[in-house]
Amino acid sequence: MGRPRGSSRGNRLVNSIKIRVGSWNVGSLTSKSLELVDTLLKSKVDILCVQETRWRGQEAVIIDDYKWWFVGSSVARNGVGIFIGPPYKDYVVGVGRCSDRIMSVRLVIQEVTYMVISAYAPHVGLGEEEKGSFWVSLDEVVGSCPADHRLLIGGDLNGHIGSDSERYTGFHGGFWYGVRNEEGRSILNFVVAYDLVVANSFFRKTEAQLATFHSGGHSTQIDYLLLGKGDLRACRDCRVLTTWTSSTQHKLLVMDLVLQRLVTRSARPVQPRILWKNLNGEKAETFNASVLERVEAGVEIVTHGDADQMWNSLASTIRDVTKEALGVAVGTSRGHKSSRESWWISDEVQTKVALKQLRIAKARERRRRDIDNIKFINDETGQTIVKEDEIRKRWEWYFSSLFVGGGAGRQEDTRDWGIGHFLNNNFCRRISHEEVKSALRKMGRNKAVDQTRFL
């Protein structure tokens, strides 16, 4: 599935999306559903109409990324279904199961509702009554499609439309071979009745890309993709995918649609922006004085209202004074790229941004080092200490010397001193072992090595 694309036409925005719709008579889907979904993923098919599934009953099933709606008979024959992949499977708004030969799904794409129909016509050897019943049922389903819906029909219609487009110009593209049979005339008459087109007859292709059915060394076309005549311009290609082979005699037929939706571009109102960057020096003093003067002048009006009125009056006063004292910037930075107003970047903000960038640069530089996390420390002579108990004693000596004034050889005093007199002749409270551990825990990451596990 292609990504949505956008382009402009004057004051309108065109949103377009590419979607691939397919039709395939699978012969039987028993024990082949995962294989089929894998083929859909590889061939990037978003919607697939499936015929001759031979599944019983009716249900909706999730198979990997696809959701599969189907209907079958009480015996293992016929059966149709529709696979829809992401994200369209979440936009299905209705499902209609007519029989084990016809079913439909309604889904919304680009704010337009499409009715997708999977159809499986009786083959040539069956009786005229069954064939007639099929076309009557299909006529009822298509006839029930609302006028604001668009039609997409994929199916094994078991008829040869031939290469001659005489009498069917505009509905039959003329690209095919062979001789039209009675079943093919039924297809074309149906197409004309509902103003549809046979998509796979409008593109010049090789025989391998046109033939949908192969048997006994013979090839023909009996699978079709139909869509509204007005939607033919959205169809960019329609062909058989010869890359994918399977045990079924039918081949995967796909068409690529580029669906567009025109959106009127609405003009965004431009809000004036206060130039807070001017709030310094004389303007800051003027701003403070003006605010006090306005508030004092309107103090009686403010105090006689309720809390909401007082707040709104005060806010309006400050807003008016701010605009007068500091000025406003009108317009967008897009229209003034050469003199863009970064009104919110004050000196304080710039300083903090610079410090943040410096920290990021330091962190990036540390990540490039050969050794990042330091686990060991050195003793007084510069030798590396690797044993945990020796590292712990080294940290104890270091903090004792740093905060209390002791040093190497200092005797540990187990008394809990409140105030003591030490070598620097200053009165200070003894820092306990637990306080050191607590301080180390509070140190920021990457600011100091966390050695609490050694204490």
C-alpha positions in Angstrom: 0.0 0.0 0.0 1.4 3.4 -1.0 1.7 6.2 1.5 -0.8 9.1 1.2 0.6 11.9 -0.9 -0.4 15.6 -1.1 -0.2 18.2 -3.8 -1.8 21.6 -4.3 -4.1 22.8 -7.0 -4.5 26.6 -6.5 -6.1 27.0 -3.1 -7.0 23.3 -2.9 -5.0 20.5 -1.4 -5.1 17.1 -3.1 -4.8 14.1 -0.8 -4.1 10.9 -2.8 -3.5 7.3 -1.8 -2.6 4.2 -3.7 -4.5 1.1 -3.1 -4.3 -2.3 -4.8 -7.5 -4.4 -5.2 -7.4 -8.0 -6.4 -9.6 -11.0 -7.4 -8.6 -14.6 -7.2 -10.4 -18.0 -7.5 -8.3 -20.0 -5.1 -9.8 -23.4 -5.9 -9.9 -24.2 -2.2 -8.8 -22.2 0.8 -8.6 -25.2 3.1 -5.2 -25.3 4.9 -4.0 -22.5 2.6 -5.2 -19.3 4.4 -1.7 -18.4 5.8 -0.1 -19.1 2.5 -2.6 -16.8 0.8 -2.1 -14.0 3.3 1.7 -14.3 2.8 1.1 -13.8 -0.9 -1.0 -10.8 -0.3 1.7 -9.2 1.9 4.4 -9.8 -0.7 2.3 -8.6 -3.6 1.0 -5.6 -1.5 -2.7 -6.3 -2.1 -4.9 -4.3 0.2 -8.3 -5.7 -0.8 -8.9 -9.2 -2.3 -12.1 -10.7 -3.5 -11.8 -14.5 -3.2 -13.9 -17.2 -4.9 -14.4 -21.0 -4.4 -13.1 -21.0 -0.9 -15.1 -24.2 0.0 -15.4 -23.0 3.6 -18.7 -23.7 5.4 -20.8 -21.2 7.3 -20.2 -17.5 7.6 -17.9 -15.6 9.9 -15.2 -12.9 10.2 -11.6 -14.1 11.0 -8.4 -12.3 11.7 -5.4 -13.9 9.8 -2.2 -12.1 10.6 -2.6 -8.5 9.5 -5.7 -9.2 7.4 -9.3 -9.6 8.3 -11.3 -12.1 6.2 -15.1 -12.0 5.8 -16.6 -15.1 4.2 -19.8 -17.0 3.5 -20.2 -20.6 2.4 -22.7 -23.3 2.0 -23.5 -26.2 4.3 -21.3 -28.4 2.1 -17.8 -27.9 1.0 -18.4 -26.2 -2.4 -18.5 -22.6 -3.8 -17.9 -20.0 -1.1 -16.8 -16.4 -1.5 -15.0 -14.0 0.8 -13.1 -10.7 1.0 -9.7 -10.1 2.6 -9.0 -6.5 3.8 -5.6 -5.5 5.1 -4.5 -2.6 7.4 -5.6 0.1 7.8 -8.8 -0.4 5.8 -10.0 -3.3 7.8 -10.7 -0.9 10.6 -12.9 1.2 8.4 -15.5 -1.4 7.4 -19.0 -0.1 8.0 -21.2 -3.0 6.7 -21.1 -6.6 5.5 -23.7 -8.2 3.3 -23.8 -12.0 2.7 -26.2 -12.8 -0.1 -25.3 -16.4 -0.9 -22.4 -18.7 -1.2 -21.7 -17.0 -4.5 -22.1 -13.3 -3.7 -21.1 -11.2 -0.7 -20.3 -7.5 -0.2 -18.3 -5.3 2.3 -18.8 -1.5 2.6 -15.8 0.5 3.8 -14.7 4.1 3.9 -11.6 5.3 2.1 -10.7 9.0 1.8 -14.1 9.9 3.2 -15.8 8.0 0.4 -17.8 4.8 0.9 -17.0 1.9 -1.4 -19.0 -1.3 -1.8 -16.7 -4.1 -2.6 -18.4 -7.2 -4.0 -17.0 -10.7 -4.4 -18.9 -12.8 -7.0 -18.6 -16.4 -8.3 -20.7 -17.1 -11.3 -21.8 -20.7 -12.2 -19.5 -22.3 -14.8 -20.6 -23.1 -18.3 -21.7 -26.7 -17.6 -24.4 -25.7 -15.0 -28.0 -25.1 -15.9 -29.5 -21.9 -17.2 -31.7 -21.6 -14.1 -28.8 -21.5 -11.8 -27.0 -18.9 -14.0 -30.1 -16.8 -14.2 -30.5 -16.9 -10.4 -26.9 -15.7 -10.0 -27.4 -12.6 -12.2 -30.7 -11.8 -10.6 -29.0 -11.9 -7.1 -26.1 -9.8 -8.3 -28.5 -7.3 -9.8 -30.3 -7.0 -6.5 -27.0 -6.4 -4.6 -25.7 -3.8 -7.0 -29.1 -2.2 -7.3 -29.1 -1.7 -3.5 -25.9 0.2 -3.5 -26.7 3.9 -2.5 -26.0 6.6 -5.1 -23.2 8.1 -3.0 -21.3 4.8 -2.8 -18.8 3.6 -5.4 -18.6 0.1 -6.7 -15.7 -2.3 -6.9 -16.5 -5.8 -8.1 -14.0 -8.7 -8.3 -15.0 -12.1 -9.4 -14.8 -15.3 -11.4 -17.6 -14.5 -13.8 -17.0 -17.6 -16.0 -17.5 -15.8 -19.3 -15.4 -14.8 -22.3 -15.9 -11.1 -23.3 -13.7 -11.5 -26.3 -11.5 -8.8 -27.9 -14.2 -7.1 -30.0 -15.5 -4.0 -28.2 -18.2 -3.3 -30.8 -21.5 -2.2 -29.2 -19.6 -1.9 -25.9 -17.3 1.0 -26.6 -16.4 2.8 -23.3 -17.3 -0.3 -21.3 -14.9 -2.8 -23.0 -11.4 -1.5 -23.6 -10.7 -3.9 -26.5 -7.5 -5.4 -25.2 -8.0 -9.2 -25.2 -8.2 -12.1 -27.6 -10.7 -14.9 -28.3 -14.3 -15.1 -29.2 -17.1 -13.8 -27.0 -19.6 -16.4 -25.7 -23.1 -16.1 -24.3 -21.8 -15.8 -20.7 -19.5 -13.0 -21.9 -22.5 -11.1 -23.3 -24.2 -11.4 -20.0 -21.2 -9.8 -18.3 -21.1 -6.9 -20.8 -24.8 -6.3 -20.6 -24.6 -6.2 -16.9 -21.7 -3.7 -17.1 -23.6 -1.5 -19.5 -26.7 -1.6 -17.3 -24.9 -0.2 -14.3 -22.4 2.1 -16.1 -19.4 0.0 -15.1 -16.2 -0.9 -17.0 -14.1 -4.1 -17.3 -10.8 -2.8 -15.9 -8.6 -5.6 -17.2 -9.7 -4.8 -20.8 -8.4 -1.2 -20.8 -4.6 -1.9 -20.5 -2.4 -3.3 -23.3 -0.6 -6.3 -21.7 1.1 -9.5 -22.8 -1.0 -12.7 -23.0 0.4 -13.9 -19.7 -0.7 -10.7 -18.0 -4.2 -10.9 -19.5 -5.0 -14.6 -19.1 -6.5 -15.4 -15.7 -7.2 -19.1 -16.2 -4.9 -21.9 -17.5 -5.9 -25.5 -18.1 -4.6 -28.3 -20.4 -2.3 -26.0 -22.3 -5.1 -23.5 -23.0 -5.4 -20.0 -21.5 -8.4 -17.7 -21.3 -9.9 -14.8 -19.3 -12.8 -15.5 -17.0 -11.9 -13.4 -14.0 -12.6 -9.7 -14.0 -12.4 -6.5 -12.0 -15.2 -4.0 -12.5 -15.5 -0.5 -11.3 -17.6 2.6 -12.1 -17.1 4.2 -15.4 -16.4 7.6 -13.7 -13.7 5.9 -11.6 -11.7 4.5 -14.5 -9.4 7.6 -14.4 -8.3 6.4 -10.9 -7.2 3.0 -12.3 -3.6 3.2 -13.2 -3.0 -0.4 -14.0 -4.7 -3.8 -14.2 -3.0 -7.1 -14.9 -2.3 -10.7 -13.8 0.6 -11.0 -11.4 2.7 -13.7 -13.1 5.3 -13.7 -10.3 3.1 -15.6 -7.9 2.4 -19.2 -8.8 0.1 -21.6 -7.0 -1.6 -24.9 -7.5 -4.9 -23.3 -8.6 -5.6 -22.9 -12.3 -6.6 -19.3 -11.8 -4.1 -16.5 -11.4 -4.1 -13.4 -9.1 -5.6 -10.4 -10.9 -5.0 -7.0 -9.5 -5.6 -3.3 -10.3 -3.9 -0.3 -8.8 -6.1 2.7 -7.9 -5.0 6.2 -7.0 -7.8 7.7 -5.0 -7.9 11.5 -4.5 -9.8 13.8 -2.3 -9.8 17.6 -2.8 -9.6 19.6 0.4 -10.1 23.4 0.4 -7.1 25.0 2.0 -8.3 27.2 4.8 -6.4 30.4 5.6 -5.0 30.4 9.1 -5.7 33.5 11.1 -2.4 35.2 12.2 -2.3 36.1 15.8 -0.1 39.0 16.9 2.7 37.9 19.2 4.0 40.0 22.1 7.8 40.6 21.8 8.7 39.5 25.3 12.4 39.7 24.3 12.1 43.5 24.7 11.3 43.1 28.4 14.6 44.5 29.7 16.2 47.8 30.5 14.1 50.9 30.2 11.2 49.1 28.7 11.0 46.8 31.7 10.8 49.8 34.0 8.2 51.4 31.8 6.2 48.2 31.8 6.2 47.9 35.6 5.2 51.6 36.0 2.4 51.4 33.5 0.9 48.2 35.0 0.8 49.8 38.5 -0.7 53.0 37.1 -3.5 51.2 35.2 -4.2 48.9 38.2 -4.5 51.8 40.7 -6.7 53.7 38.3 -9.1 50.9 37.9 -8.9 49.5 41.5 -12.5 50.5 42.3 -13.9 48.7 39.3 -11.9 45.6 39.9 -12.8 45.3 43.6 -16.6 45.6 43.0 -16.9 42.5 40.8 -16.7 38.8 41.6 -13.5 36.7 41.3 -13.9 36.0 37.5 -14.5 39.7 36.7 -11.6 40.8 38.8 -9.3 38.3 37.1 -10.5 39.2 33.5 -10.1 42.9 34.2 -6.6 42.5 35.6 -5.5 40.2 32.8 -6.9 42.6 30.1 -5.0 45.5 31.7 -1.7 43.7 31.8 -2.2 42.5 28.2 -2.9 46.0 26.9 0.1 47.5 28.7 2.3 44.7 27.5 1.4 45.3 23.8 2.0 49.0 24.2 5.3 48.8 26.1 6.9 45.8 24.3 5.3 45.8 20.9 3.9 42.9 18.8 5.1 40.9 15.8 2.4 40.5 13.1 2.8 37.8 10.4 4.4 34.4 10.4 8.1 33.4 10.3 7.4 31.5 7.1 6.8 34.9 5.3 9.8 36.6 6.9 12.5 34.0 7.0 15.3 36.5 6.7 14.1 38.4 9.8 12.4 35.7 11.8 11.2 36.9 15.2 12.1 34.4 17.9 10.2 36.5 20.4 10.4 33.9 23.2 14.2 33.5 23.2 15.3 35.9 25.9 18.8 36.1 27.2 18.0 33.8 30.0 16.6 31.2 27.7 19.6 31.5 25.3 21.9 30.9 28.3 20.1 27.8 29.4 20.0 26.5 25.8 23.7 27.0 25.5 24.3 25.1 28.8 22.0 22.3 27.6 23.9 22.0 24.3 27.2 21.9 26.2 25.9 19.0 28.4 24.7 17.2 25.3 28.1 17.6 23.7 29.9 16.3 26.8 27.6 13.3 27.0 28.1 12.6 23.3 31.9 12.9 23.8 31.8 10.5 26.7 29.9 7.9 24.6 32.7 8.0 22.1 35.3 7.1 24.7 36.8 3.6 24.8 35.9 3.4 28.5 32.7 4.9 29.6 31.6 3.5 33.0 34.5 3.6 35.5 34.3 0.8 38.1 37.6 1.2 39.8 39.6 4.0 41.6 43.2 4.7 42.4 45.0 4.7 45.8 47.3 7.5 47.1 50.2 6.2 44.9 48.1 6.1 41.7 47.7 2.3 41.7 44.3 1.0 40.6 42.3 -0.6 43.3 40.2 -3.6 42.1 39.0 -5.3 45.2 35.6 -4.2 46.5 36.5 -4.0 50.2 39.6 -2.0 49.4 37.6 0.4 47.2 35.1 0.9 50.0 37.8 1.7 52.5 39.4 4.1 50.0 36.0 6.0 49.7 35.6 6.1 53.4 39.1 7.6 53.9 38.4 10.1 51.1 35.1 11.4 52.5 36.4 11.5 56.0 39.4 13.6 54.9 37.2 15.8 52.7 34.4 16.7 55.2 35.8 16.1 58.6 39.4 17.0 58.2 40.9 13.6 59.0 43.5 11.8 56.9 45.4 8.7 56.6 45.9 7.0 59.9 42.9 8.7 61.4 41.3 6.6 64.1 37.6 5.8 63.7 35.6 7.2 66.5 32.4 5.3 67.1 30.8 8.0 69.3 27.9 10.0 68.0 29.2 13.5 68.2 26.8 16.4 68.1 29.5 19.1 68.1 33.2 18.5 68.1 36.5 20.3 67.9 38.8 19.2 65.2 42.2 20.0 63.7 41.0 23.1 61.7 39.8 24.7 65.0 36.3 25.1 63.6 33.2 23.7 65.2 31.4 21.3 62.9 29.1 18.3 63.2 30.5 14.9 62.4 29.2 13.5 59.0 27.8 10.0 59.6 28.3 7.0 57.4 24.6 7.0 56.4 24.7 10.6 55.3 27.5 9.8 52.9 25.6 7.0 51.4 22.5 9.2 51.1 24.5 11.9 49.4 26.0 9.5 46.9 22.5 8.1 46.0 21.3 11.7 45.2 24.1 12.4 42.8 22.9 12.7 39.2 23.7 10.1 36.6 26.8 10.8 34.6 27.9 13.5 37.2 29.7 11.1 39.5 30.3 7.4 39.6 27.8 5.6 41.8 29.9 3.8 44.4 27.1 3.2 46.9 27.3 -0.5 46.4 30.8 -0.4 47.8 29.8 1.3 51.0 
